[in-house]
Amino acid sequence: MVLLNSNSYSFRERGATDAISRSKELTKDNWFHTLGVLIVVAIIVLIASLIGRVIRNIFALLLSTLLALIVEKVISSFISPIFGIVLTVLYFDLLARKKAAVVPSFPPPTPYVEPEMEVKEVPSITYRYCPYCGSQLPPGAKFCPRCGAAIEQDA
C-alpha cells in the first residue's frame, strides 16, 4: 500500500512520508479489507507464476532453452502488472470509502401536518316521494309530475 501511495503522491508532488501517513489514514478502519485483498492478490500472483514456470519447463523439455526463456518472459509480462493494478484499484476503493464515510448530514425532514379545513354544514334536504307511483317530487309540488296524483301538503 505504501508503494502505491508513494507513486500516487509523487504525481501529486508530495513526499514519501505523506504517502505513508495517507496509507495509515486510509487503512485505519479498513485494514481487514486491505489485508484480505493483499493476501488474495499475492496468492493469485504466486499461482500464476508457478503456472508460468511449469509452462516454461514443458517448453524447455520439448524445445530449446532460449524459446522456453522467451515464453517465461511473455508470461511474466502478463503477471507482473497484476499487483500494481490491484493496488491502484485498492487505493481508489479506500479513497472512495473514506469519502463515503464523510457524508454531510441533512436535517431530519419536517413531519407532514395536514392543513386545517373549515367544515361547512350542509343543510339537510328531505326528499318527498309520491305515495302512488314512488317518483321523487320537487320541493313544494302539489301534484306528482309523473302520475298527476294530488299530493297532500305536510304541516
Secondary structure, 3 states (H helix, E strand, C coil): CHHHHHHHHHHCCCCHHHHHHHHHHHHCCCHHHHHHHHHHHHHHHHHHHHHHHHHHHHHHHHCCHHHHHHHHHHHHHHHCHHHHHHHHHHHHHHHHHHHHHCCCCCCCCCCCCCCCCCCCCCCCCCCEECCCCCCEECCCCCECCCCCCECCCCC
